[in-house]
Amino acid sequence: QEQLVESGGGLVQAGGSLRLSCAASGLAFSRYAIGWFRQAPGKEREIVASISRGGFNTYYRDSVKGRFTTSRDNTRNTVYLQMNSLKPEDTALYYCAATATLSENYYSGPQQYAYWGQGSQVTVSS
């Protein structure tokens, strides 16, 4: 059974750092692009970053460029989201999602993803 499990969230002061991990099981991980999404209370789910199946291509939303970095280790079936210089507006429930792909594309729409994790809460205090 396909499963994605996020970990690494928590409470941090503004300016601090956190690293989220997304561990996959039950799927041929190296054939999947991975997306990171977040959803704050009362807001729509939004893309944060995406990484292609081989890790060669990445995408970041403008508000996190230069602060967040996504990477993957296909030998460990794990994707990471390193978040630096965190701001209170980064507070949200963060999800990872997976979509099968034959290419080194990344994907930014939530409807493009088939499998989702349960989410990891990130709270940034001011």
N, C-alpha and C positions, 0 to 999 in steps of 0.2 A: 504494500500500500504506500502510495506517494505521501511523503510528509516533509514539511519544512518547519523548523523550530528556531525561533529567534531567541537570543540571549544577549545580555550585556547592558540592558537599559538601567535607568536609575535616576536619582536626584543629583543634580550638579549645579554649582553656582555659575552664573554668567561668566564667560571667558574660559570655562573649563572644557574638558574633553571626555568623550566616551567612545568605546568601540563596540558596535553591534556585530554579532555573528549570526549567520543563518546556516544551519546544518541541515542537509538534505538526506533523505533516505528513500529507497523504493523507486528511484528513477535513475536513468543514465545521465548523471549530473552534467557531464561535459557536453551534452547535446542541448543544454538549456541555457537560454539567456535569463538573467536574474534582474529583477527590479526591486528597488526599495521605495516604498510609499509611506506616507504618513497621513494621519487624520487627527485633527484637533476637534474638541467638542464644538458642535454647531457648524462645522466646516466640512467641505467635501474632501474626499481622499485625493491626495495629490502625489505626483511622482516626485521623488527626491533624487534618485540616481538609477542608472541602469548599466549593466555590464554584459558584454557579449559572451557567447559560450566559451571562447578561448581566452577571454580577458583582453583582447586586443583593442576593443572599442568601448568607450564609456560615454555616458551622458550625465549631465548634472543640471538641475534647475538653477536659474540665475542666482537665486538667493543663497545658494550653498556653495557656489563655485569659489574655489580658493580656500574653503574651510572643510569640506567633506571630501573623502576619497573612498572609492569602492575598489575592492580587489577580490580575487578569488584564488583558491587552492583546490584545483580539481582532484588532486590526490587525496584530499581530505573531505571532499564533497561539501565544502564550506565557502561561503562568501562573507566578506567583511565590509562594514561601513565605519570608517574612522571619522569621527566628528570632532573637530577642533573649534576653538573660539565660539563656543555655543552661546546662543542668545535666547532670551525668554520666548521669543516667537518661534523657536524650534521645538517648543513643548508640544508633544503629540504622542499618539500611539503609532509606533513604527512597525511596518509589515515588510516581509520579503515575499516575493512571488516569482514563479518560474513559468517559462514558456518554451516549448520545444521549437528549435529552429535549425535549419540546414546551413545557415550563413553566420557571418560575424556581425550581424546586426544587433542593435539594442532596440528596446521598445519602451515607449513612454505612456501608453494608454492602459489603464487598469483592465479594460475589456480584452486586451491582448494576452492576458495571463491566465493560465489554467489552474495553477496550484498556488495556495496561499498559506502562510504561517498564521499563528494565532495572535501575533503582535507582541511588542515589547514597549513598555511605557518609558518615555524620556521626559523628564521634567527639569526645566532650567529655571532656577530662581534668580531674581534680580538683586 
